[in-house]
Amino acid sequence: MTSAADAIPVEVLRHATSFASEVLSQPDLRSRLLSVFRSRLSPSTSTAYLKPLHLASETLENAITTNNPSIRSSSLRLAEKLLLSHKQNAFSSFLLSLIYSLCNHPENAAACLLDLFCLDPLLARSEVAPEVFEGLFLVHLVPVLEWFNERRSKLLSSTGSSSSPLDDANYDDVSCDVSVVLPYTKVLSKMSGDQASKLKELEDDYENVINENCKVFANYFKDILQQRDGSRSISPPEVVLEKTSGYERTEKMDEGTSSESREIGMKNGRYNVSMRCLLTPSTAMIQLISFILTRK
């Protein structure tokens, strides 16, 4: 029987391999992602920094499209050398993950993809690899959703409206676009300027907490990959919960929490929640999280 510890690297490799296969097989997707990375490069960035990235991406594209095995092999070696000779960044990690995938080095490819989640978690989970975030990371973040729901409930209770618009609605399919089906202006209209400001601050906190936990769990997954021989035991990390008051709280995920998390808001092994909602926090999304957590 496969243990939980053994299952994690298998899942990491499965999601990373699926991601690379999709990008490598779809020129339009690959072009879009390259444009995303290039658009995030500052115009003031030095040529010495930019040139290897652009040259490596062009060389990689040549390796992907050529039918000549010798050209493909030499192109991959050149692209790898260019990227490894300069400081690591999100763009280079993405390119290396594709290079190692083409070289049939799945563990190195997965590690580089996880580096992307460490270096730029918002970009990784929102624009580059949202399916990887959903499949690998989200199940570990239920304590964050609970923390978010708790703070949101306290904030809304101060408006005199402890109920949610969802309480009076029947939304069997919560994977729909909540920005359309969940009007939240009624609640906002009851808020003072200070309360609305606090709600926005809560949304910003949520974004930061998700980003921080992406880094924490990406490093955990990398450690697991590097210790597949079982030479040392690696415990799951604590979930980071940052408070706006300036202190930080963490919550250890025990077996009960882990098991329970797989039941909350999940359907066929996946959260039945639109990724748009989770990746871009909004007041409507806060209501949706509240609805999910109250269905336990």
C-alpha positions as CSV (number, residue, x, y, z in Angstrom):
1,M,0.0,0.0,0.0
2,T,1.3,3.5,-0.9
3,S,1.8,5.7,2.1
4,A,0.9,9.4,2.2
5,A,4.6,10.3,2.1
6,D,5.1,8.2,-1.0
7,A,2.0,9.6,-2.6
8,I,3.2,13.2,-2.4
9,P,6.2,12.9,-4.8
10,V,4.1,10.9,-7.2
11,E,1.5,13.6,-7.2
12,V,4.1,16.4,-7.6
13,L,5.6,14.6,-10.6
14,R,2.2,13.9,-12.1
15,H,1.1,17.5,-12.0
16,A,4.5,18.8,-13.1
17,T,4.6,16.4,-16.0
18,S,1.1,17.2,-17.1
19,F,1.8,20.9,-17.0
20,A,5.0,20.6,-19.1
21,S,3.3,18.3,-21.6
22,E,0.5,20.8,-22.1
23,V,2.8,23.7,-22.6
24,L,5.2,21.8,-24.9
25,S,2.3,20.6,-27.1
26,Q,0.5,23.9,-27.4
27,P,2.4,26.6,-29.3
28,D,-0.3,29.2,-28.5
29,L,-0.2,28.5,-24.8
30,R,3.6,28.5,-24.8
31,S,3.6,31.9,-26.7
32,R,1.2,33.4,-24.2
33,L,3.2,32.3,-21.2
34,L,6.4,33.6,-22.7
35,S,4.7,36.9,-23.3
36,V,3.5,37.0,-19.7
37,F,7.1,36.5,-18.4
38,R,8.5,39.0,-20.8
39,S,5.9,41.6,-19.9
40,R,7.0,41.4,-16.3
41,L,10.6,42.3,-17.1
42,S,11.4,45.9,-16.2
43,P,12.4,48.1,-19.2
44,S,15.3,49.3,-16.9
45,T,16.7,45.8,-16.5
46,S,20.2,45.5,-17.9
47,T,20.9,43.9,-21.2
48,A,23.3,41.5,-19.5
49,Y,20.3,40.2,-17.5
50,L,17.8,40.1,-20.3
51,K,19.9,38.7,-23.2
52,P,20.4,35.2,-21.8
53,L,16.7,34.9,-21.0
54,H,15.7,35.9,-24.5
55,L,18.3,33.7,-26.1
56,A,17.5,30.7,-24.0
57,S,13.8,31.0,-24.8
58,E,14.5,31.2,-28.5
59,T,16.9,28.2,-28.3
60,L,14.4,26.2,-26.3
61,E,11.7,27.0,-29.0
62,N,14.1,25.8,-31.6
63,A,14.6,22.5,-29.7
64,I,10.8,22.1,-29.4
65,T,10.1,22.6,-33.1
66,T,13.0,20.8,-34.7
67,N,12.8,17.3,-36.0
68,N,16.6,16.8,-35.8
69,P,17.6,14.9,-32.6
70,S,21.1,16.3,-32.7
71,I,19.9,19.9,-33.0
72,R,17.4,19.4,-30.3
73,S,20.0,18.0,-27.9
74,S,22.5,20.7,-28.6
75,S,19.9,23.4,-28.3
76,L,18.7,22.1,-24.9
77,R,22.3,22.0,-23.6
78,L,22.9,25.6,-24.8
79,A,19.6,26.8,-23.3
80,E,20.4,25.1,-19.9
81,K,23.9,26.5,-19.9
82,L,22.6,30.1,-20.5
83,L,20.1,29.9,-17.7
84,L,22.3,28.3,-15.1
85,S,25.1,30.8,-15.7
86,H,22.9,33.7,-14.4
87,K,20.9,34.4,-11.3
88,Q,17.8,32.3,-10.9
89,N,14.5,34.0,-11.5
90,A,10.9,33.1,-12.2
91,F,11.4,33.2,-16.0
92,S,14.5,31.0,-15.9
93,S,12.8,28.5,-13.6
94,F,9.9,28.2,-16.0
95,L,12.2,27.7,-19.0
96,L,14.4,25.1,-17.1
97,S,11.3,23.1,-16.2
98,L,10.5,22.8,-19.9
99,I,14.1,22.0,-20.8
100,Y,14.4,19.2,-18.2
101,S,11.0,17.8,-19.3
102,L,12.3,17.5,-22.8
103,C,15.5,15.9,-21.5
104,N,13.4,13.3,-19.7
105,H,14.5,14.5,-16.2
106,P,11.0,14.7,-14.6
107,E,12.3,15.4,-11.0
108,N,14.5,18.3,-12.1
109,A,11.6,19.6,-14.2
110,A,9.2,19.4,-11.2
111,A,11.8,21.1,-8.9
112,C,12.2,24.0,-11.3
113,L,8.4,24.4,-11.5
114,L,8.2,24.5,-7.7
115,D,11.0,27.1,-7.8
116,L,8.6,29.3,-9.8
117,F,6.0,29.0,-7.0
118,C,8.8,30.0,-4.5
119,L,10.0,33.0,-6.5
120,D,6.7,34.4,-7.8
121,P,3.8,32.6,-6.2
122,L,1.1,35.0,-7.5
123,L,2.3,34.7,-11.1
124,A,2.6,30.9,-10.8
125,R,-0.8,30.3,-9.3
126,S,-2.8,32.9,-11.3
127,E,-1.3,33.0,-14.8
128,V,1.2,30.3,-15.4
129,A,0.2,27.1,-13.6
130,P,-3.2,27.5,-11.8
131,E,-4.0,23.8,-12.3
132,V,-0.8,22.9,-10.5
133,F,-1.8,25.2,-7.7
134,E,-5.3,23.7,-7.5
135,G,-4.1,20.1,-7.6
136,L,-1.1,20.3,-5.3
137,F,-1.4,23.3,-3.0
138,L,-5.1,24.1,-2.4
139,V,-5.9,21.0,-0.4
140,H,-3.4,22.1,2.2
141,L,-4.8,25.6,2.6
142,V,-8.2,24.9,4.2
143,P,-6.9,26.4,7.5
144,V,-6.3,29.6,5.6
145,L,-9.9,29.5,4.3
146,E,-11.2,28.9,7.8
147,W,-9.1,31.8,9.1
148,F,-10.3,34.0,6.3
149,N,-13.9,33.1,7.0
150,E,-13.6,33.8,10.7
151,R,-12.2,37.2,10.2
152,R,-14.7,38.0,7.5
153,S,-17.6,36.9,9.7
154,K,-16.4,39.2,12.6
155,L,-16.1,42.1,10.1
156,L,-19.5,41.6,8.7
157,S,-21.1,41.1,12.1
158,S,-20.1,44.7,12.9
159,T,-22.3,45.9,10.0
160,G,-25.4,44.4,11.7
161,S,-25.7,41.8,9.0
162,S,-24.4,38.5,10.2
163,S,-26.2,36.6,7.5
164,S,-24.9,36.1,4.0
165,P,-26.7,36.5,0.7
166,L,-25.8,32.9,0.1
167,D,-27.9,31.9,3.2
168,D,-31.1,32.6,1.2
169,A,-29.9,31.1,-2.1
170,N,-29.6,27.6,-3.4
171,Y,-26.3,27.3,-5.2
172,D,-25.7,23.7,-6.0
173,D,-22.9,24.5,-8.5
174,V,-20.6,26.9,-6.7
175,S,-18.0,26.6,-9.4
176,C,-19.9,29.3,-11.4
177,D,-18.7,32.9,-11.8
178,V,-19.7,34.3,-8.4
179,S,-19.0,37.8,-9.5
180,V,-22.2,37.5,-11.6
181,V,-24.5,35.5,-9.3
182,L,-23.6,36.9,-5.9
183,P,-24.5,40.6,-5.7
184,Y,-22.6,42.0,-2.7
185,T,-23.5,45.6,-2.9
186,K,-26.2,45.1,-0.3
187,V,-23.6,44.2,2.3
188,L,-21.2,46.9,1.2
189,S,-23.9,49.5,1.4
190,K,-24.2,48.8,5.1
191,M,-20.5,49.4,5.7
192,S,-18.9,52.5,6.8
193,G,-15.9,53.8,4.9
194,D,-13.7,52.3,7.7
195,Q,-15.3,48.9,7.5
196,A,-15.0,48.8,3.7
197,S,-11.4,49.7,4.1
198,K,-10.9,46.8,6.6
199,L,-12.5,44.4,4.2
200,K,-10.1,45.5,1.5
201,E,-7.3,45.0,3.9
202,L,-8.6,41.5,4.7
203,E,-8.5,40.7,1.0
204,D,-4.9,41.9,0.8
205,D,-4.0,39.8,3.8
206,Y,-5.5,36.8,2.2
207,E,-3.5,37.3,-1.0
208,N,-0.3,37.6,1.1
209,V,-1.1,34.6,3.2
210,I,-1.7,32.4,0.1
211,N,1.5,33.6,-1.5
212,E,3.5,32.9,1.7
213,N,2.0,29.4,2.0
214,C,2.8,28.7,-1.7
215,K,6.5,29.3,-0.9
216,V,6.3,27.1,2.2
217,F,4.7,24.2,0.5
218,A,6.7,24.5,-2.7
219,N,9.9,24.1,-0.6
220,Y,8.2,21.2,1.3
221,F,7.4,19.4,-2.0
222,K,11.0,20.0,-3.2
223,D,12.4,18.4,0.0
224,I,10.1,15.4,-0.5
225,L,11.3,15.0,-4.0
226,Q,14.9,15.1,-2.9
227,Q,14.3,12.5,-0.1
228,R,12.4,9.9,-2.1
229,D,14.9,7.3,-0.8
230,G,13.4,7.8,2.7
231,S,16.8,8.6,4.3
232,R,15.1,11.1,6.6
233,S,11.5,11.9,7.6
234,I,10.1,15.2,6.5
235,S,7.1,16.5,8.4
236,P,4.4,18.6,6.7
237,P,5.0,22.3,7.2
238,E,2.8,24.5,9.4
239,V,0.3,26.6,7.6
240,V,1.2,30.3,7.9
241,L,-1.6,32.6,9.1
242,E,-0.5,36.3,9.1
243,K,-2.5,38.8,11.0
244,T,-2.8,42.5,10.1
245,S,-1.8,43.5,13.7
246,G,1.7,42.5,12.8
247,Y,2.2,39.1,14.4
248,E,2.1,35.8,12.7
249,R,0.3,32.6,13.7
250,T,0.8,29.1,12.3
251,E,-1.4,26.1,12.4
252,K,-0.1,22.6,12.3
253,M,-2.1,20.3,10.0
254,D,-2.6,17.1,11.8
255,E,-4.1,13.9,10.3
256,G,-7.6,15.0,11.3
257,T,-7.3,18.4,9.6
258,S,-5.8,16.8,6.5
259,S,-8.6,14.3,6.2
260,E,-11.3,16.8,6.9
261,S,-9.8,19.2,4.4
262,R,-10.4,16.6,1.6
263,E,-14.1,16.7,2.4
264,I,-14.7,20.5,2.5
265,G,-15.9,21.9,-0.7
266,M,-14.5,19.1,-2.8
267,K,-16.1,17.1,-5.6
268,N,-14.4,14.2,-7.4
269,G,-11.1,15.0,-5.7
270,R,-11.1,18.7,-6.6
271,Y,-12.4,21.8,-5.0
272,N,-15.7,22.7,-6.6
273,V,-14.7,26.4,-6.6
274,S,-13.8,28.5,-9.5
275,M,-10.1,29.2,-9.6
276,R,-10.8,32.7,-10.6
277,C,-12.5,33.2,-7.3
278,L,-9.6,31.8,-5.3
279,L,-6.8,33.4,-7.2
280,T,-8.3,36.9,-7.3
281,P,-9.9,37.6,-3.9
282,S,-13.1,39.6,-4.0
283,T,-16.0,40.3,-1.6
284,A,-18.1,37.8,-3.5
285,M,-15.4,35.3,-3.1
286,I,-15.3,35.8,0.7
287,Q,-19.0,35.0,0.8
288,L,-18.4,31.9,-1.3
289,I,-15.7,30.6,1.1
290,S,-18.1,31.2,4.0
291,F,-20.7,29.1,2.2
292,I,-18.3,26.3,1.6
293,L,-17.0,26.2,5.2
294,T,-20.6,26.2,6.7
295,R,-21.4,23.1,4.7
296,K,-19.2,20.9,6.7
